[in-house]
Amino acid sequence: MKRKAVAIGLLTLSVLGYAQETKTDSLDVRTIEDVKLHKAGNPNRAKVFTTKSNLDVMENPQATAIVTHEIIEQQQAQQLSDVVRNVNGMYITSARGGSQDSFGARGYTFGAENIYKNGARINSGVFPEVSGMERVEILKGGAAILYGNVAPGGIMNMITKKPLFKQGGSVAVSAGSWDNYKTTLDFYDALSKSSAFRVNGAFEDKASFRDKVTSQKYYFNPSFLFNISDKTQLVIEGDYLKNHFTPDFGVGTLVLNTSTSRSVINDLMDIRKNPASDFQYQDTQMATSTVTLNYQINNNWSLNVVGSYQNYTKDFFGNDRMQWILQPASGSYLWNRNLTRTYNEQNYGSLQANLNGEFSTGKLKHKLLFGADADYLQADSYTFNYQKQDGSWEEKNSSIPYGTNGNTTNGNISLSDETSWASGYVPATTKRELTRTPTRRAGLYLQDLISITDKLKVLAGIRWSYLENKTPLITKYSNNQAVSKVESNTGKLSENALSPRLGLVYQWNDTFMTFASYTNSFTPNTGTDVSLNALSPSVVDQWEIGFKKSLLANTIAFNATAYQIDNSNLAQTAPFDANGNVNTNTNIKELTGKTRSRGVELDITGNPLANLSIIAGYSYNHMTYLETPDTLNSFIEGERIVRTPLNTANASVFYTFDKYVKGLRIGATAFYTGNRFGGWNNQKDANGNQKTDRMIPLTDFTQVDFSIAYQYKKFLLQGKLGNVFNVVNYTVHENYSVNPIMPRNFYVTLTYKL
């Protein structure tokens, strides 16, 4: 909390220091975002901040997607997953414990290395507040040359709303199913001819269709913009989010065979029922401060510098791995309900600088990007001791049994007997051990778009990356007091490598281009194995071909992409720790083998009429293991990677009446997720044969929402009926967080434009 106060204090001091009158006029257009992009927009005409360069979308040999704030608002998006559904090829892999949405693209999960806000990495272990977003930008495929340690699927960048040199804003109140209430505020104004501010805030209080699940969320996002001169612009932003909620791991799986781990979704229990402890909680807080400097050196050269600091904490106390074990003799199902407490804190700082220039050498035209970045992460992970019912303490295991009425001797509860789910006392806890893992990263990158002719262009670039996983420091506690400190015996691992990028663009005309690209990236794998040894890096090769076409007087974008991604060694969260206990630490990972991901993506986006907005897309992805060792517990060659759907599709249509019932808007959205597997991939025995059956089959589903809105002067009333056909399906994190999607629901918002 002290670090959060320091970050907010620094922000306030910066504001006081720069909030002064100057003689220069304000900039007409803020260089850090394209404020002219509205409604669905044609992404082929946008200026994408996430590329860090002056490349137009039609010059970039890479698939790009943009979801504007108009789409976010008209769909009444409540969380980031509602926004991401508009991007073809992206999908929700899970809602782990109801604490965060996990996303995937092209077979790969988006972790903390793939999710950004205003160009700086943010922790992915929260539900970001979407009401303050100007737009969300997605760069698919290879982005390692620009951002370093990223998974191959692409990156997501959330752009927050920025100050404006006029007074305006909005106040909104929302209500929905299961006591869902929310209030949002957005206000902006000029402080002077050269400075402006904006304040976004939100408070949300809601229950759930799931029993005993509630949530309270607070969000505050002040920002200040200063035009220091006609060439220099400074933006200072703060971002604070606090969420107190009930972690919810869903209905769990039915384990039919413990020797092979064969499991299926638990369809014996009503999706509203919740057998977890009724007192469990999770407190998550994240505070971020960001400073962005834009400097126009001259007509051809510009400099952008972004510095960011972030503090993230998570305090979890509850039951996390729900698996109902079949008792063959009786035919009943029991869950050995355990209780776990963890506390995690991350302090993260980053700095990046990007120099862009345009010039000619003879007949060749250049768009050059030269950049550098560095960051530092300190990740703290605490374990705890637990007091049992008899007053003794459990000081070895990472969890304790928590059965009927809080029984700490036998944790078994029965699926068919709800009385056995009863909770008891809340055990006291004390700190046991702290593991502190520092990580340092740095990179230099150079990229040049060379126009050989007006139509033929070559994009070439290279990045040098450095990663240092320092030796973890372990602190042991007694009665919550530190008693000893020791460095683990793993030593530190330092890695560096070069990552090239090459792309060809043929721009047939202003509305049609074709492209091909190749990237090779050195991907340092953060975290450690179960023995706290640093992980070796992965080498990723990506090939991509496609086209981008603007139709109907540039009002619609129609784009297509085909790709192949080869990963030398895929890193995933380890299922168990060094002691054989269930692993709850996402920093503990394992390398699983060489993989290949292939697929195609099609999308169409735009406004063919001024009052008509359309988004549609389809994707196919097939990702399998290519090579794995013929050793005990290695994975199976040729097997599909879990949590990756074969097919996804999305469609959204909104129409605003300009005659007859002027101000009325109707819309519909549909999102299709194909068949996939939850759980874990299967393993080999010592002879190289399959010994497990750990993959949980999940059927495909389509979720449809209907929307209606009416605007009268400064008032806007919106309503949405979600999951109209009351489809039942699940997101599955690994093999235990089995969360039903929300049943049929409604959501209403009343907005007043200031």
Secondary structure, DSSP 8 states (H G I E B T S, - for coil): -HHHHHHHHHHHHHHHHH----SS---SS-TTS-TT--SS--GGGS--GGG-SS--GGG-SS-EEEEEHHHHHHTT--SHHHHHTTSTTEEEEE-GGGS--EEEETTEEE-TTTEEETTEE--SSS----TTEEEEEEEES--HHHHSS--TTEEEEEEE----SS-EEEEEEEEETTTEEEEEEEEEEESSSSEEEEEEEEEEEE--SSTT--EEEEEEEEEEEEE-SSSEEEEEEEEEEEEEE----BT-EEEEETTTTEEEE--SS-TT---S-TT-EEEEEEEEEEEEEEEE-SSSEEEEEEEEEEEEEEEEEE----EEEEETTTTEEEEE-EEEEEEEEEEEEEEEEEEEEEEEETTEEEEEEEEEEEEEEEEEEEEEEEE-TTS-EE-SSS-EE--GGG-SS--EEETT-GGGG-------EEEEEEEEEEEEEEEEEEEEEEESSSSEEEEEEEEEEEEEE---EEEEEETTEEEEEEE-TT--EEEEEEEEEEEEEEEEETTEEEEEEEEEEEE---SB-TTS-B---EEEEEEEEEEEEEETTTTEEEEEEEEEEEESS-EEE-SB-TTSSB---TTBEEE--EEEEEEEEEEEEEEEETTEEEEEEEEEEEEEEEE--SSTT-B-TT-B-TT--SEEEEEEEEEE-SSSSTTEEEEEEEEEE--EEEE---BB-TTSSB----EEEE--EEEEEEEEEEEETTEEEEEEEESTT----EEEETTTEEEE---SEEEEEEEEE-
